[in-house]
């Protein structure tokens, strides 16, 4: 079969020169070799770098954070108390012999303590006792876990028969979290790779093709992990590496699907696979760049967040996505060019081949465009029902509720709460000027719900540390309100300069900071998305309409996810970070699919008109957007393998949102709206015929003739 003439629509431009260089016989090898060399060099350069552990929950300038800093000035600042709660296995009252046996445990516990243990302290109902063991905590939860494991081992060997002991307190909670994360990152990576591989195999129907994009994206993920760790260490950023890995795999696979889908389409129109790949790269690079730019800019708005983990996630995730973009645009094309058309085996696309793809999507789009009002009302009703899940939703989990897997420390909290003042396990710390310590203590004791308050230590520089015990369970509405009341009481003594901190105070400040971040950053995310759509579509109406649709879809997904978390998974509330992060990913990633669809719709509308152009766009992009959406939803759902509720809730909400966005918004609601508005959707711009472009129909006839 003779070669087809050069594609008349490929201009002599920088884009075409890059595409030709990436796909030419010699250029492909040069680009591929250079790309792999750069990746290997960066791997070696960045190996061994680790980011700071994510530990700060509240804003760095919050009152609880100031208390944490001040506590570091006191003697034995690295000393924290571990609580051993003991009860009888038969739930009966502890006997004198039982208490003697518990007293005999103190020497064994002291071998791991930083100061003598105290207790046992008997509860008022006589059914439980507490032993307090001060330990020196490590720099990380994993380091502290060694001491906690040793204490638990001592208890297992020396606890009297018939007595059940459990270890809890702040250090024990940290140790249990570290244990739960052992191997979790590897599990997440493995699950993500398996999910992406299976979906690529189903999408491409090839035992070979899926390996190429997966290998490229896996290299990008590995490099992104090292690069973000280095940036985190240099800039002191806190972030969750699992989210970055999911973003790199999800977005990278989406970009690859769009490029390879268009490559397959072009292979059915030309015999030269390099020219087909060059054309595919040129025709998708704009949408891929716009998609990446939207998400990156949206992520960068997180630098304005006051919550450290959210702030750090912005820069690190943006870096990861830029690395994924570079890998897909500059490493994947030469890899495909070297492999050639045979990479699609056994379903190798050839010129003149009957095009069966898209029939289902064409039929669906034609039906939607033909009955736009019915389609729009049906889609809107579905979103409304999903959004109703927000009714009854609360935001904010207590310490035990943030931990998805069962742990001894969480179970021990329940035991303590059943027999002692619920705030016993999480004291409130107040730092005050020593001269006013007595006055501050008197003010504290006037606050409702205070069990006891007493001085613990002085730092020698005029400050005294007070320990306050509450009767309320930590992070309940009563305990959070009590922190506000305590602050009001001690702040009323201005010369004391007293500040209130501790776990519950940190939780209160974290909730306030997350709420502030949501109301500040969410509008910026919408503004960024609007500007990208405005530049890409050169229209005012289309960006406004599409953004309203995307906003409705995001709210619906959060509502559905909140309802499922509450009713199906038994989680009483959303974690405080979830609303903002879910909104960010839903809007930014939803705009991805909007760009993929509407970018094609605008191109087709220039020769067919808006309504027919939308039908054509859905026909050609329906399969790839659905595949991309399923991949992204599945990799976000993989976050559920991690032990933190915040990640599971985020994965659930984003997964639901992406599926609804893919199957309902892009295939029903958007085409229906475009059909109703017609060419007015592009106002104030106008559609003009593309000069010198060979449309698909002539190209098909040319290919068939050969």
C-alpha positions as CSV (number, residue, x, y, z in Angstrom):
1,X,0.0,0.0,0.0
2,X,1.6,3.3,-1.0
3,X,2.2,5.9,1.6
4,X,-0.4,8.7,2.1
5,X,0.6,12.2,1.3
6,X,1.8,14.5,4.1
7,X,-1.0,15.6,6.4
8,X,-1.9,19.1,5.2
9,X,-3.0,20.2,8.6
10,X,0.4,19.9,10.2
11,X,1.9,23.4,10.2
12,X,5.6,24.2,10.3
13,X,5.6,25.2,14.0
14,X,7.3,24.5,17.2
15,X,4.6,21.9,18.1
16,X,5.0,20.0,14.9
17,X,8.8,20.1,15.1
18,X,8.7,18.7,18.6
19,X,6.2,16.0,17.5
20,X,8.3,15.1,14.5
21,X,11.5,14.9,16.6
22,X,9.8,12.7,19.2
23,X,8.5,10.2,16.7
24,X,11.1,10.1,13.9
25,X,13.2,7.1,13.4
26,X,16.3,8.6,14.9
27,X,14.7,11.2,17.1
28,X,12.6,8.7,19.0
29,X,15.7,6.8,20.1
30,X,17.5,10.0,21.1
31,X,14.5,11.2,23.2
32,X,13.9,7.8,24.7
33,X,17.6,7.4,25.7
34,X,17.8,11.0,27.0
35,X,14.6,10.6,29.0
36,X,15.7,7.4,30.6
37,X,19.2,8.8,31.3
38,X,17.7,11.8,33.1
39,X,15.4,9.6,35.2
40,X,18.2,7.3,36.2
41,X,20.4,10.2,37.1
42,X,17.7,11.9,39.2
43,X,17.0,8.6,40.9
44,X,20.6,8.3,42.0
45,X,20.9,12.0,43.0
46,X,17.7,11.9,45.1
47,X,18.0,8.5,46.7
48,X,18.0,8.5,50.5
49,X,16.2,11.8,50.9
50,X,13.2,11.7,53.3
51,X,10.6,14.3,53.9
52,X,9.6,15.5,57.4
53,X,7.0,13.3,59.1
54,X,3.5,14.6,59.1
55,X,2.8,15.5,62.7
56,X,1.3,19.1,63.0
57,X,-2.4,19.2,62.8
58,X,-3.1,22.8,63.8
59,X,-1.9,26.0,62.2
60,X,1.7,26.9,63.1
61,X,0.5,30.2,64.6
62,X,-2.3,28.8,66.6
63,X,-2.5,28.9,70.4
64,X,-2.1,25.1,70.7
65,X,1.1,25.3,68.5
66,X,2.5,28.0,70.8
67,X,1.8,25.9,73.8
68,X,3.7,23.0,72.2
69,X,6.7,25.3,71.6
70,X,6.6,26.6,75.1
71,X,6.4,23.0,76.6
72,X,9.7,22.3,74.9
73,X,11.4,24.8,77.3
74,X,10.5,22.8,80.4
75,X,12.7,20.2,82.0
76,X,12.1,16.7,80.6
77,X,10.2,18.0,77.6
78,X,10.6,14.7,75.8
79,X,8.8,12.9,78.7
80,X,5.2,11.8,78.2
81,X,2.9,9.5,80.2
82,X,1.8,6.1,79.1
83,X,-1.4,4.9,80.8
84,X,-1.8,1.2,81.7
85,X,-5.5,0.5,82.3
86,X,-6.3,-2.7,84.2
87,X,-9.6,-4.5,84.7
88,X,-10.8,-7.9,85.5
89,X,-11.6,-10.3,82.6
90,X,-15.0,-11.1,84.3
91,X,-15.8,-7.4,84.7
92,X,-16.0,-7.7,88.5
93,X,-14.5,-5.2,91.0
94,X,-10.8,-5.4,91.5
95,X,-9.8,-7.1,94.8
96,X,-7.0,-6.2,97.2
97,X,-5.0,-9.1,95.8
98,X,-5.5,-7.7,92.3
99,X,-4.2,-4.3,93.3
100,X,-1.2,-5.9,95.0
101,X,-0.5,-7.7,91.8
102,X,-0.7,-4.5,89.8
103,X,1.6,-2.8,92.3
104,X,4.1,-5.5,91.7
105,X,4.2,-4.6,88.0
106,X,5.8,-1.2,88.7
107,X,9.4,-2.4,88.9
108,X,9.0,-4.2,85.5
109,X,7.5,-1.1,83.9
110,X,10.2,1.2,85.4
111,X,12.8,-0.7,83.4
112,X,11.4,1.1,80.3
113,X,10.4,4.4,82.0
114,X,12.1,7.8,82.2
115,X,10.8,8.3,85.7
116,X,9.2,6.1,88.4
117,X,5.8,4.8,87.6
118,X,2.8,5.6,89.8
119,X,-0.4,3.8,90.8
120,X,-2.4,1.8,90.6
121,X,-5.2,4.5,90.9
122,X,-8.5,2.8,91.5
123,X,-11.7,4.1,89.8
124,X,-14.7,5.2,91.8
125,X,-16.6,2.0,90.8
126,X,-13.7,-0.2,91.8
127,X,-13.7,-2.0,88.4
128,X,-10.6,-0.5,86.8
129,X,-7.2,0.9,87.8
130,X,-4.6,3.2,86.1
131,X,-0.8,3.0,86.2
132,X,1.0,6.0,84.9
133,X,4.4,5.3,83.3
134,X,6.4,8.3,82.1
135,X,8.6,7.5,79.1
136,X,11.1,9.4,76.9
137,X,9.4,9.6,73.5
138,X,11.5,9.3,70.3
139,X,11.8,11.7,67.4
140,X,9.2,9.7,65.5
141,X,6.3,7.5,66.3
142,X,8.2,4.5,65.0
143,X,11.0,5.2,67.5
144,X,8.6,5.5,70.4
145,X,6.9,2.2,69.2
146,X,10.0,0.3,70.4
147,X,9.4,1.4,74.0
148,X,5.6,0.8,73.8
149,X,6.2,-2.7,72.4
150,X,8.6,-3.4,75.3
151,X,6.1,-2.2,77.9
152,X,3.4,-4.4,76.3
153,X,5.7,-7.4,76.4
154,X,6.4,-6.8,80.1
155,X,2.7,-6.7,80.8
156,X,2.1,-9.9,78.9
157,X,4.7,-11.6,81.0
158,X,3.9,-10.3,84.4
159,X,0.2,-9.3,84.5
160,X,-1.7,-11.4,87.2
161,X,-4.1,-14.1,86.1
162,X,-7.6,-12.8,85.5
163,X,-6.5,-9.2,84.9
164,X,-6.6,-7.6,81.5
165,X,-4.2,-4.7,80.8
166,X,-4.2,-2.2,78.0
167,X,-1.7,0.5,77.1
168,X,-2.9,3.9,75.9
169,X,-2.1,7.6,76.0
170,X,-0.5,9.8,73.4
171,X,2.8,7.8,72.9
172,X,0.8,4.5,72.6
173,X,-1.5,6.1,70.0
174,X,1.5,7.3,67.9
175,X,3.1,3.8,68.2
176,X,-0.1,2.1,67.0
177,X,-0.4,4.5,64.0
178,X,3.2,3.7,63.1
179,X,2.6,0.0,63.3
180,X,-0.5,0.3,61.2
181,X,1.5,2.1,58.5
182,X,4.2,-0.6,58.4
183,X,4.1,-1.8,54.8
184,X,1.1,0.3,54.0
185,X,2.8,2.5,51.4
186,X,4.1,-0.6,49.6
187,X,0.6,-2.1,49.7
188,X,-0.9,1.1,48.3
189,X,1.7,1.1,45.5
190,X,1.1,-2.6,44.7
191,X,-2.7,-2.2,44.7
192,X,-2.5,0.9,42.5
193,X,-0.3,-0.8,40.0
194,X,-2.5,-3.9,39.8
195,X,-5.6,-1.7,39.4
196,X,-4.1,0.4,36.6
197,X,-2.7,-2.7,34.9
198,X,-6.0,-4.5,34.9
199,X,-7.9,-1.5,33.6
200,X,-5.4,-0.8,30.9
201,X,-5.5,-4.4,29.7
202,X,-9.3,-4.2,29.5
203,X,-9.1,-0.8,27.7
204,X,-6.5,-1.7,25.2
205,X,-7.4,-5.4,24.8
206,X,-3.8,-6.1,24.3
207,X,-1.4,-8.2,26.3
208,X,1.5,-5.9,25.4
209,X,0.4,-2.3,25.0
210,X,-0.5,-1.7,28.7
211,X,3.0,-2.4,29.8
212,X,4.4,0.7,28.0
213,X,2.3,3.4,29.7
214,X,2.4,1.6,33.0
215,X,6.2,1.4,32.9
216,X,6.6,5.1,32.0
217,X,4.1,6.2,34.7
218,X,5.7,3.9,37.3
219,X,9.1,5.5,36.6
220,X,7.4,8.9,36.9
221,X,5.9,7.9,40.3
222,X,9.2,6.7,41.6
223,X,11.0,9.9,40.5
224,X,8.1,12.0,41.9
225,X,8.4,10.3,45.3
226,X,12.1,11.1,45.5
227,X,11.8,14.6,44.2
228,X,8.9,15.6,46.6
229,X,10.8,14.0,49.5
230,X,13.8,16.2,48.7
231,X,11.6,19.3,48.4
232,X,9.8,18.5,51.6
233,X,13.1,18.1,53.4
234,X,14.5,21.3,52.0
235,X,11.3,23.4,52.6
236,X,10.1,21.7,55.8
237,X,6.9,20.5,54.1
238,X,4.5,18.0,55.6
239,X,2.4,15.9,53.2
240,X,1.0,12.5,52.6
241,X,3.1,10.6,50.0
242,X,0.2,8.2,49.3
243,X,-1.9,11.0,47.9
244,X,0.9,12.1,45.6
245,X,1.4,8.6,44.3
246,X,-2.3,8.2,43.5
247,X,-2.3,11.5,41.7
248,X,0.7,10.6,39.6
249,X,-0.7,7.3,38.6
250,X,-4.2,8.6,38.1
251,X,-3.4,11.7,36.1
252,X,-0.5,10.1,34.2
253,X,-2.7,7.2,33.1
254,X,-5.4,9.7,32.0
255,X,-2.9,11.6,29.8
256,X,-1.6,8.4,28.4
257,X,-5.1,7.2,27.6
258,X,-5.9,10.4,25.7
259,X,-2.7,10.3,23.7
260,X,-2.9,6.6,22.8
261,X,-6.6,6.8,22.0
262,X,-5.9,9.5,19.5
263,X,-2.9,7.5,18.2
264,X,-5.2,4.5,17.5
265,X,-7.6,6.8,15.7
266,X,-4.9,8.2,13.5
267,X,-3.5,4.8,12.7
268,X,-6.8,4.0,11.0
269,X,-6.3,6.9,8.7
270,X,-2.6,6.6,7.7
271,X,-0.1,3.9,7.0
272,X,2.8,5.7,8.6
273,X,2.7,5.0,12.3
274,X,5.2,7.7,13.1
275,X,3.1,10.3,11.3
276,X,0.0,9.0,13.0
277,X,1.7,9.3,16.4
278,X,3.0,12.8,15.5
279,X,-0.5,14.0,14.6
280,X,-1.9,12.4,17.8
281,X,0.7,14.2,19.9
282,X,-0.1,17.5,18.3
283,X,-3.8,17.1,18.6
284,X,-3.8,16.1,22.2
285,X,-0.9,18.1,23.7
286,X,-3.1,21.2,24.1
287,X,-5.8,19.4,26.1
288,X,-3.2,17.5,28.2
289,X,-1.3,20.7,29.0
290,X,-4.5,22.6,29.8
291,X,-5.6,19.7,32.0
292,X,-2.3,19.5,33.8
293,X,-2.0,23.3,34.2
294,X,-5.5,23.4,35.7
295,X,-4.8,20.8,38.4
296,X,-1.3,22.2,39.1
297,X,-2.5,25.7,39.6
298,X,-5.4,24.5,41.7
299,X,-3.0,22.5,43.9
300,X,-0.7,25.5,44.2
301,X,-3.5,27.5,45.8
302,X,-2.9,25.2,48.8
303,X,0.2,27.1,49.7
304,X,-2.2,29.6,51.2
305,X,-3.5,26.9,53.6
306,X,-2.7,27.3,57.3
307,X,-2.9,23.6,58.1
308,X,0.7,22.2,57.6
309,X,-0.3,19.0,55.9
310,X,-2.6,20.8,53.4
311,X,0.0,23.5,52.8
312,X,2.7,20.9,52.0
313,X,0.5,18.9,49.8
314,X,0.1,21.7,47.3
315,X,3.8,22.1,46.2
316,X,4.6,18.4,46.4
317,X,1.5,17.3,44.4
318,X,2.1,20.0,41.8
319,X,5.7,18.7,41.4
320,X,4.4,15.1,41.1
321,X,2.0,16.0,38.3
322,X,4.6,18.0,36.4
323,X,6.8,15.0,36.4
324,X,3.9,12.8,35.2
325,X,3.2,15.3,32.4
326,X,6.9,15.3,31.3
327,X,7.0,11.5,31.3
328,X,3.8,11.1,29.2
329,X,4.6,13.9,26.7
330,X,8.3,13.3,26.2
331,X,9.1,9.6,27.2
332,X,6.0,7.7,26.2
333,X,5.7,9.0,22.6
334,X,9.3,7.9,21.6
335,X,8.7,4.6,23.4
336,X,5.5,4.1,21.3
337,X,7.3,5.2,18.1
338,X,10.1,2.6,18.6
339,X,7.5,-0.1,19.2
340,X,5.5,0.8,16.2
341,X,2.0,-0.3,15.2
342,X,2.5,-3.8,16.4
343,X,2.3,-2.7,20.0
344,X,-1.6,-2.9,19.6
345,X,-1.5,-6.6,18.9
346,X,-3.7,-8.5,18.4
347,X,-6.2,-5.7,17.4
348,X,-3.8,-3.7,15.3
349,X,-5.5,-0.6,13.8
350,X,-4.9,-0.2,10.0
351,X,-5.9,2.4,7.4
352,X,-9.3,1.9,5.8
353,X,-10.4,-0.4,8.7
354,X,-14.0,-0.3,9.6
355,X,-14.4,2.0,12.6
356,X,-16.6,0.3,15.1
357,X,-15.5,2.3,18.1
358,X,-17.9,4.9,19.4
359,X,-21.2,3.5,18.1
360,X,-22.7,3.3,21.6
361,X,-21.5,6.8,22.5
362,X,-22.8,8.2,19.2
363,X,-26.2,6.7,19.9
364,X,-26.2,8.0,23.5
365,X,-25.1,11.5,22.5
366,X,-27.6,11.7,19.7
367,X,-30.4,10.8,22.0
368,X,-29.2,13.3,24.7
369,X,-28.9,16.2,22.1
370,X,-32.2,15.2,20.6
371,X,-34.0,15.5,24.0
372,X,-31.9,17.9,26.0
373,X,-34.5,19.0,28.5
374,X,-35.3,15.5,29.7
375,X,-31.7,14.6,29.8
376,X,-30.7,17.7,31.8
377,X,-33.6,17.3,34.3
378,X,-32.8,13.7,34.8
379,X,-29.1,14.4,35.4
380,X,-29.9,17.3,37.7
381,X,-32.2,15.2,39.8
382,X,-29.5,12.6,40.3
383,X,-27.1,15.2,41.5
384,X,-29.7,16.7,43.8
385,X,-30.4,13.3,45.4
386,X,-26.7,12.7,46.0
387,X,-26.2,16.2,47.4
388,X,-29.0,15.5,49.9
389,X,-26.4,13.3,51.7
390,X,-25.0,16.5,53.2
391,X,-28.0,16.7,55.4
392,X,-27.0,15.6,58.9
393,X,-23.3,15.6,58.0
394,X,-20.8,16.9,60.6
395,X,-17.1,17.6,60.2
396,X,-14.5,16.6,62.7
397,X,-13.4,13.3,64.2
398,X,-11.9,12.6,67.6
399,X,-8.5,10.9,68.0
400,X,-9.8,7.4,68.0
401,X,-12.2,8.1,65.1
402,X,-9.4,9.1,62.8
403,X,-7.9,5.6,63.0
404,X,-9.6,3.1,60.7
405,X,-8.1,-0.1,62.0
406,X,-8.6,-1.5,65.5
407,X,-5.9,-0.7,68.0
408,X,-5.1,-1.5,71.6
409,X,-4.7,2.2,72.5
410,X,-8.2,3.1,71.1
411,X,-9.8,0.1,72.9
412,X,-8.1,1.2,76.1
413,X,-9.6,4.7,75.7
414,X,-13.1,3.2,75.8
415,X,-12.2,1.3,79.0
416,X,-10.8,4.4,80.7
417,X,-13.9,6.5,79.6
418,X,-16.2,3.8,81.2
419,X,-14.6,4.0,84.6
420,X,-12.7,7.3,84.9
421,X,-13.3,10.9,83.9
422,X,-13.2,10.7,80.1
423,X,-10.6,13.5,79.8
424,X,-8.1,11.5,82.0
425,X,-6.3,10.1,78.9
426,X,-5.8,13.5,77.2
427,X,-4.9,16.3,79.7
428,X,-5.1,20.0,78.9
429,X,-1.9,21.9,79.3
430,X,-1.8,25.6,80.3
431,X,1.4,27.6,80.3
432,X,1.3,30.8,82.4
433,X,3.5,33.3,84.0
434,X,4.6,31.9,87.4
435,X,3.7,35.0,89.3
436,X,0.1,34.6,88.2
437,X,-0.1,30.8,88.4
438,X,-2.4,30.8,91.5
439,X,-4.8,33.3,89.9
440,X,-4.9,31.3,86.7
441,X,-5.6,28.1,88.6
442,X,-8.5,29.7,90.4
443,X,-9.9,30.9,87.0
444,X,-9.5,27.4,85.5
445,X,-11.3,25.8,88.4
446,X,-14.3,28.1,87.8
447,X,-14.8,26.6,84.3
448,X,-17.5,23.9,84.1
449,X,-16.4,20.3,83.7
450,X,-12.9,20.6,85.2
451,X,-12.0,17.7,87.4
452,X,-8.7,18.9,88.7
453,X,-5.9,21.4,87.9
454,X,-2.4,21.6,89.4
455,X,1.1,22.9,88.6
456,X,3.5,20.3,87.1
457,X,6.8,22.2,86.6
458,X,8.4,25.6,86.2
459,X,11.0,26.3,83.5
460,X,13.2,28.7,85.5
461,X,12.4,31.6,83.2
462,X,9.2,32.7,84.8
463,X,6.8,30.2,83.2
464,X,4.8,27.4,84.9
465,X,3.1,24.4,83.3
466,X,-0.4,23.5,84.6
467,X,-2.1,20.1,83.9
468,X,-5.9,20.3,83.7
469,X,-8.1,17.2,83.6
470,X,-11.6,17.4,82.1
471,X,-14.6,15.3,82.8
472,X,-15.6,15.3,79.1
473,X,-14.4,12.8,76.4
474,X,-11.8,14.4,74.2
475,X,-13.0,16.2,71.0
476,X,-16.7,15.9,71.9
477,X,-18.7,19.1,71.5
478,X,-18.6,19.7,75.3
479,X,-14.8,19.3,75.4
480,X,-14.2,21.6,72.5
481,X,-16.5,24.2,74.0
482,X,-14.6,23.8,77.3
483,X,-11.3,24.8,75.6
484,X,-12.9,28.0,74.4
485,X,-14.2,28.7,77.9
486,X,-10.8,28.0,79.4
487,X,-9.1,30.3,77.0
488,X,-11.6,33.0,77.7
489,X,-11.0,32.5,81.5
490,X,-7.2,32.6,81.4
491,X,-7.0,35.4,78.8
492,X,-9.0,37.6,81.2
493,X,-5.8,37.8,83.2
494,X,-3.7,39.7,80.7
495,X,-0.5,39.9,82.8
496,X,-0.4,36.1,83.0
497,X,0.0,35.7,79.2
498,X,-1.6,32.2,79.7
499,X,-2.2,30.0,76.7
500,X,-4.2,26.7,76.5
501,X,-3.0,23.7,74.6
502,X,-3.0,19.9,74.5
503,X,-4.7,17.4,72.3
504,X,-8.2,18.8,72.4
505,X,-7.0,22.3,72.0
506,X,-5.0,21.2,68.9
507,X,-8.2,19.6,67.5
508,X,-10.2,22.8,68.0
509,X,-7.5,24.9,66.3
510,X,-7.2,22.3,63.5
511,X,-11.0,22.4,62.8
512,X,-10.9,26.2,62.8
513,X,-7.9,26.2,60.4
514,X,-9.5,23.7,58.0
515,X,-12.7,25.7,57.9
516,X,-10.7,28.8,57.2
517,X,-8.8,27.0,54.4
518,X,-12.0,25.8,52.8
519,X,-13.6,29.2,52.6
520,X,-10.4,30.9,51.3
521,X,-9.0,28.3,48.9
522,X,-12.2,26.9,47.4
523,X,-13.1,30.1,45.6
524,X,-9.5,30.3,44.3
525,X,-9.8,26.8,42.9
526,X,-12.9,27.9,41.0
527,X,-11.2,31.0,39.8
528,X,-8.2,29.1,38.4
529,X,-10.4,26.6,36.7
530,X,-12.5,29.4,35.1
531,X,-9.4,31.2,33.8
532,X,-8.0,28.0,32.2
533,X,-11.3,27.3,30.5
534,X,-11.6,31.0,29.4
535,X,-8.2,30.9,27.7
536,X,-8.8,27.4,26.2
537,X,-12.3,28.0,24.9
538,X,-12.1,31.8,24.2
539,X,-15.6,32.1,25.6
540,X,-17.3,33.5,28.7
541,X,-20.5,31.5,28.6
542,X,-18.9,28.1,28.3
543,X,-16.5,28.4,31.2
544,X,-19.3,29.8,33.5
545,X,-21.8,27.0,32.5
546,X,-19.2,24.3,32.8
547,X,-17.9,25.5,36.2
548,X,-21.4,25.6,37.6
549,X,-22.0,22.0,36.4
550,X,-18.7,21.0,37.9
551,X,-19.5,22.7,41.2
552,X,-22.8,20.9,41.4
553,X,-21.2,17.6,40.6
554,X,-18.6,18.1,43.3
555,X,-21.2,19.0,46.0
556,X,-23.2,15.9,45.0
557,X,-20.2,13.6,45.3
558,X,-19.3,15.0,48.7
559,X,-22.9,14.5,49.8
560,X,-23.0,10.9,48.6
561,X,-19.6,10.1,50.1
562,X,-20.6,11.7,53.4
563,X,-23.8,9.6,53.5
564,X,-22.0,6.4,52.7
565,X,-19.3,7.1,55.3
566,X,-22.0,7.7,58.0
567,X,-24.5,5.0,57.1
568,X,-22.5,2.2,55.6
569,X,-19.1,2.5,57.2
570,X,-20.2,3.8,60.6
571,X,-18.0,6.9,60.6
572,X,-19.9,9.6,62.6
573,X,-18.3,12.6,60.7
574,X,-16.0,13.6,57.9
575,X,-12.4,14.3,58.9
576,X,-11.7,18.1,59.0
577,X,-9.4,17.9,56.0
578,X,-11.8,16.0,53.7
579,X,-14.1,18.8,52.5
580,X,-11.3,21.0,51.1
581,X,-9.2,18.2,49.6
582,X,-12.2,16.4,48.1
583,X,-13.5,19.7,46.6
584,X,-10.0,20.4,45.2
585,X,-9.6,17.0,43.5
586,X,-13.2,16.9,42.3
587,X,-13.2,20.3,40.7
588,X,-9.7,20.2,39.3
589,X,-9.9,16.6,38.0
590,X,-13.5,17.1,36.8
591,X,-12.2,20.0,34.7
592,X,-9.8,17.5,33.2
593,X,-12.6,15.6,31.6
594,X,-14.3,18.9,30.7
595,X,-11.2,19.9,28.8
596,X,-10.9,16.5,27.1
597,X,-14.5,16.7,25.9
598,X,-15.0,20.4,25.1
599,X,-11.7,20.9,23.5
600,X,-12.7,18.2,21.0
601,X,-16.3,19.6,20.8
602,X,-15.0,23.0,19.8
603,X,-12.8,21.5,17.1
604,X,-15.7,19.5,15.7
605,X,-18.1,22.4,16.0
606,X,-16.0,24.5,13.6
607,X,-17.1,22.1,10.7
608,X,-20.3,20.6,12.0
609,X,-21.9,23.2,14.3
610,X,-22.2,23.0,18.0
611,X,-24.9,20.3,18.5
612,X,-23.4,17.9,15.9
613,X,-19.9,18.8,17.0
614,X,-20.8,17.7,20.6
615,X,-22.2,14.4,19.3
616,X,-19.0,13.9,17.4
617,X,-16.9,14.8,20.5
618,X,-18.8,12.4,22.7
619,X,-18.4,9.7,20.0
620,X,-14.6,10.1,19.9
621,X,-13.9,10.8,23.6
622,X,-16.6,8.8,25.4
623,X,-14.5,5.6,25.6
624,X,-11.3,7.3,26.6
625,X,-13.0,9.6,29.2
626,X,-14.8,6.6,30.7
627,X,-11.6,4.6,30.8
628,X,-9.7,7.5,32.3
629,X,-12.5,8.1,34.9
630,X,-12.6,4.4,35.9
631,X,-8.8,4.4,36.3
632,X,-8.8,7.6,38.4
633,X,-11.7,6.4,40.6
634,X,-10.1,3.1,41.2
635,X,-6.7,4.5,42.2
636,X,-8.3,6.9,44.6
637,X,-10.3,4.1,46.0
638,X,-7.0,2.4,46.7
639,X,-6.4,5.0,49.4
640,X,-8.8,2.9,51.5
641,X,-6.0,0.4,52.2
642,X,-4.3,3.0,54.4
643,X,-5.3,3.1,58.1
644,X,-6.3,6.7,58.3
645,X,-10.0,7.5,57.9
646,X,-9.2,10.8,56.2
647,X,-7.6,9.0,53.2
648,X,-10.4,6.4,53.0
649,X,-13.1,9.1,53.0
650,X,-11.1,11.1,50.4
651,X,-10.8,8.1,48.2
652,X,-14.5,7.2,48.5
653,X,-15.7,10.7,47.7
654,X,-13.3,11.4,44.8
655,X,-14.0,7.9,43.4
656,X,-17.8,8.5,43.4
657,X,-17.3,12.0,42.0
658,X,-15.1,10.8,39.1
659,X,-17.5,8.0,38.1
660,X,-20.6,10.3,38.2
661,X,-18.6,13.0,36.4
662,X,-17.6,10.5,33.7
663,X,-20.9,8.6,33.2
664,X,-23.4,11.4,33.9
665,X,-21.9,14.8,33.7
666,X,-19.8,14.4,30.5
667,X,-22.2,12.1,28.7
668,X,-25.6,13.6,29.6
669,X,-25.5,17.0,31.4
670,X,-22.8,18.8,29.4
671,X,-24.1,17.6,25.9
672,X,-27.7,18.5,27.0
673,X,-26.6,22.1,28.0
674,X,-24.6,22.5,24.8
675,X,-27.6,21.4,22.8
676,X,-29.9,23.9,24.6
677,X,-27.6,26.8,24.1
678,X,-26.3,26.0,20.7
679,X,-23.7,28.4,19.2
680,X,-24.4,30.8,22.1
681,X,-22.2,28.7,24.3
682,X,-19.1,30.1,22.6
683,X,-20.1,33.8,23.1
684,X,-18.5,36.3,22.7
685,X,-16.2,34.2,20.4
686,X,-17.3,32.9,17.1
687,X,-16.6,29.6,15.4
688,X,-14.7,29.9,12.2
689,X,-13.9,27.2,9.8
690,X,-10.3,25.9,10.2
691,X,-8.3,26.9,7.2
692,X,-6.4,24.1,5.4
693,X,-7.5,21.3,7.8
694,X,-8.3,18.0,6.2
695,X,-11.4,16.8,8.0
696,X,-11.9,13.3,9.1
697,X,-14.3,12.4,6.3
698,X,-11.9,13.2,3.5
699,X,-9.1,11.6,5.4
700,X,-11.1,8.4,5.7
701,X,-11.9,8.4,2.0
702,X,-8.3,9.0,1.2
703,X,-7.2,6.1,3.5
704,X,-9.9,3.8,2.1
705,X,-8.7,4.6,-1.5
706,X,-5.3,3.3,-0.7
